[in-house]
Amino acid sequence: MPAAIHYSHIPVYAHPVLGEVVRSNLGENETITEETVKAVINVSSELKNIVLNAVDYASSKGYNTTLVVKVIEWADEKLENATTTLEGGNTTLAFRLAVWAYRGYVRAYTILVKSVFTQFVKTTYENLVEPREEVVRKAIEALPARVREAIKAKIQMGEVKSMRELVEKYKEEAREIRERIHEKEKQQLKEVVMSKIRELRRSNPRVNIPDQEIEKIIGEYWGKGYRGLELARKVISAIEEKLREQGFRGPLFPGFRK
């Protein structure tokens, strides 16, 4: 059950990867170029290989992957058309087709995961005779350590009485842990950027970005939903823009974007 929750979130991580590939390969004035399309085609092909390996594994275990294969075939057609269209000089249409192909492979993977879990539960637990308490115990032991201890405490206090409540509490605890991690990352980013600005100020008196302004920039992108590495990229880019206005031309953190 925890695995099903985890793997069903794969598309959430796959789409930002595509966005990063596109942004990293845009032309001047953030235009779609031939190189942009080629980059999307390449990452789509990589994702296709991952999905095909997963399909092969699922098939070897006896799971039905018919629907997944059909979605892959649809994505293959879009990917092939993207390559042909790019060779014909239509960059805009080729880009659209390549993105469709990528999303098709994401969709195929999503269907595969859900379908395998559904088939597994149906075939393995149809005649399950284990006591409910044993099933709950095994599910809890499969959770990450920090979440497991939090869930056990809630069970002992009588806050969790069923499998449905167990899943909801797992999701709640995981969400709270994720938010605490993001808050810590936000604080660390603020401290690192402020420290770097103070260091630059010692060697370049023209550099003058107050701590309050750094906090404001971080808060702005935080409010827009950016987290983790994406938050750091947005904040550092905004700080570098202000530094250029003050005569500092170098990157704030050399090599960061790599």
N, C-alpha and C positions, 0 to 999 in steps of 0.2 A: 504493500500500500504506500509506504513512504517513497519507494522507487517510482511507482506510477505517478505520484504527485510531482516528483523531481523531473522525470523524463518528459512529462507532458508539457513542461515549461521550455523545452528546447527552442521552439520558434521565437520565444521572447529574446533569446540570446543570438539566434541566427540572423534576425533582421538588422540589428545594430552592426553586425559584421559586414553585411552588404553596404550599409550606409557609410561605414568607414572606408571600404574599398572605393566607393564612388568618390567620396570627398578627397581621398588621397591621389586620385588620378584625373581630377578635373583640369581643364585647360585654363587659359587666361580668362579673367572675369568669371571664373567658375562655370565655364561652358563644357558641354558634353563633347568629347573628341573621340577620335578613333581609338586612342589609348585607353580612354575610359571604358569603352565598349569591350575592348580586349580584356581588360582587367575583370569586368563582370563575367565575361565568358569563362575566363580561367577559374574564378572562384566558384562559378556554377559547376564546372567540370569536377573540381575538387569535392564539392558537396555531393555530386552525383556518385562519385566513387565511394564515399562514406555510406551513402544510402544503399548502394548495391551490395557492399560488404555486409551491411545489416540484414538485407533481404536474403542473401545467401545463407547467413547464419540462421535466420528464422526458419527458412525453408528446410535446412538440414535437421532442424528440431521438429519438423512435421507441422509447422504452422502454415495456414493458408495465407498467401501473399498476393492473390490474384488482383485485388483492387489496387494494391500498392504498385504493382507492375504496370497497370494501366495508367496510373498517374505519372509514373516515371516515363512511360512512352510518350505521353502528352508533353512533358517537359523536354524530352529529347528532341521532339519535333520543333519546339520553340527555339532550342539551343542551336539546332542545325540551321534553322531559318535565320537566326541572328547572324551566324557566321556568313551565310550566303548573302544576306542583305548588306552586311558591312562591306563585303567584297564588291558589291554593286554600288557602293558609295552613299547609301542612305543611312547615315549615322544615327539619326533620331529614332527611326523605326527599329534599327538593329539593337539600340540600347533598350528600347521597350521590350523587345522579344527576349533579350538576355535576362532582363529583370524577371519577366514572366517565368522563364526557365528556372531561375534560382528559387523563386517562390514555389514553383511546382515541386522541386525536390524537397523543400522544407515541408510542404504539404504531404508528400509521400512518406517522409520520415515520421511525421505526426500520426498519420493513419496507421503506419506499421506498429509504432509503440502502443497505441491504444488497442489495436486489433490483437496484438500478441498478449497483452495483459488480459483482455476480455476472454480470449480463447483459453488462456492458462487457468484463469479463475473458474471458468465453466467446466473444463475437463478435469481439473485437479480437485476441486472442492465441491463438486456436485453432491457427493455422498459423504461429506465431512461429518464425522461423528465426535470430534474432539469437543470437550466442554467449552463453552463460550469464554470462560476465564483463561483457558490455555491459549486460545486464539489471540485474545487481547494481550496476554503476556508476551507471546512471540512477536506480535506487531510492535509492542513497546521496545523490546530488546533490539529490534532492527533500526530504531531511531538513532540519530547522532547523539553523542553522550550528553551534551548540554541540554538538548531538547528532551531527551529521555528522562533526565532527573527532574526537569520542570513538570513533565507530564505525570510522573510517578507521584510527585507532591500533590498535584491537583486531584489525582485519583484517591489518594489517602484522605483528602479533605472532602471527598464526595462530589467534586465538581465534574467528574467524568464517569458516566455510567454505561455508555454504549460505544460501539465501534464508530458510529457516526460522530459522536461527540469527541472521540479520540482523534479522528481525522481533523475535525474543526480546531481542536486544541493544538494539534501538531502545526497546522497552517498558521495559527495565531502566534505560537511560540517562535516559529521560523521567521515570521514577518517581524516580530519584535527584535529578534537577534540581528536580522538583516539591517533594520533601522539603526540599531546601536552601532553596528559596524560602520554604516555610512556616516553617522554623526562623528565617530572617532576619526574617520578619513577626512571629513570636512575640517575638523579642528587641526589635524596634522598638516593639511594643505595650507591652512591659514598661517600656522607657525612657520612652515618652511618658506613660504613666499615672503612673509614679513622679514624673516631673518636674511633672506637674499637681498631684499631691497635695502636693508640697513647696511649690508656689506657693500653694495654698489654705491651707496651714498657716501661712504668713506673715501672712495677713489674718484667719485664723480659728483661734485657738489650740486650739479644741475638736477640730479635725480631727486625728485621730491614727490613721493606717493604716500600720503598718510596711512596709518594703520586702519583708520576708519573707512577710508576709500577702498582698501583691499577687502575689508569685511563686507562692504556694500556690494562689491563686484561678485564675491563668492555667494552672498545671499541672493543676488539677482539670478544667477545661473542655477543655484540650488532651488529657488522658487519655480524655475522652469522645468524642473524634473531631472536635471543632470546629476549623475552620481558617479562615484569611483573615478576611473581613468578619464571618462568623458568630461566630468566636472573639472578635473585638473587641466585638461587640454583647453577648455573654454576660458577658464580663469587666467591661465598663463598667457594665452593669446591676447586677451583683453589688456593684461598688464603690459605686455610687450608693445602693444599699440600706444599706450600712454608713455612708455619709455622712449619710443621713437619721437614723440612730440617734444620730449625733453632732451633730445640729442643723443640718446643711447641707441646704437644700431644693432648691437649683438643680441643673440637669443638669451633669454633669461636663464634657461637651463639647457646648455648645449647638448645635443643628442637626445633630448627628451622625446621628440616626435618619432624617432627611430625605435 
